[in-house]
Amino acid sequence: MRRGKVSNLFLVASVSAVLHGAMAVLLVPAMSLFFLAQHASHAQLDNAITENAMVLAVIAPVAWAAVGFAAGAFMGFVWNMFAGAPIKPQIVSVPVRVRAVSQSTAA
């Protein structure tokens, strides 16, 4: 079996943050639009709650990218902890009982 290589922690965390951020940029506004179209009447669109929800929809991708960075950093750290630790062969000594045999009974 091949040994795993130690990876660059910042690179893993950055790639994870980019993927999480891209996913949030695509999904959060779409979900916000669906929620707004389904639950808001025309009279409710001037409400401050709707404005706060839209601000949250703008901030959410950045927050989700930060969560992705933290998750990628954690997984990179765990990977490096196991991949970087050398596995040393261990010598196992098993005690063997030796019986003393008298010279007179030897053939």
N, C-alpha and C positions, 0 to 999 in steps of 0.2 A: 504494500500500500504506500502511495506517495505521501510525503509529509506536506502539510499545508504551509504556505508562506505567510509571514507576518505582513499585514496590510497597513497602509497609511490610514491612520484613524481619522484625520481631517478630511481626506478624500472620501472615505466611506460615509462620513456624516454629511458632507456637502452633497453627495449624490442622493442620499436619502432625503435631504431637505429639498432639493430641486424636484424630485419625484413627488413628494408630498405636497409641495407648493403648487406644482402644475396640476395635480389632481384637484386640489382645493380651488384653484382658479377656474377650472372647468365645472366642478360640481356645485360649489357653494352658491354662485349666482343663479345657476339653473334651479336649484332647490328653493332659493329665495323667491325667484320669479313664480315658481309653481305654488308656493305657499301664499304669496301675495295675490295671485290670480284666483286661488281657490277660496281664501278666507276673508278677503277684504272687499267690501262694497265700495262704491264710488265716494260715498260720504266719509269713509274711514281713511282715505288716502291722504287727507290733510292732517292726520293725527301725528303727534310727536313720537308715538310708539313705532309707527311705520318708518319714520326717519331714522330712529335708533336702530331698527332692524336692518335698514339699508346700510347704515354705517358699519354695523356688525358684519354684514355680508362683504364689505370692502376690507375690513380688518382680519376676517377669518382666514384668508389664505396665508397671510403673514404669520399668524399664530400657528396655523397648521404646519407651515414650513419649519417653525421653531420646534414644534413637537417632533417633526421628522428628523431634524438635526440631532435632537437629544436621543431619539431612538436609534439613529444610525451610529452615533458616538458610543452608545451603550453596547450595541451589537458588535461594533468594531473592537471595542475593548474586550468583550468576552471572547471574540475570535482570537485576538492576539494573545489573550491569557492562555488559551489552550494550544494554539499553534506555535507560540513562541517558547513554550516550556519543553525543554529537551527530555526525551524519554531515555533514561539511562538503564542499561541492562543490569539487573540485579543478580548477584551470585547467591544462590540458595545453598546453604550447607545443611545437610541432613546427618544427624548423628547416627553412626553405625556402631552397633555393639559387636565387639570382637571377643570371641571366646578363646581363652588360652587352652591349648591342647598340649598334653604332655608328650615328650619325645618318645616315650616307650610305646605309645599306641600308633605312632606314625608308620606308614608302610614303607 
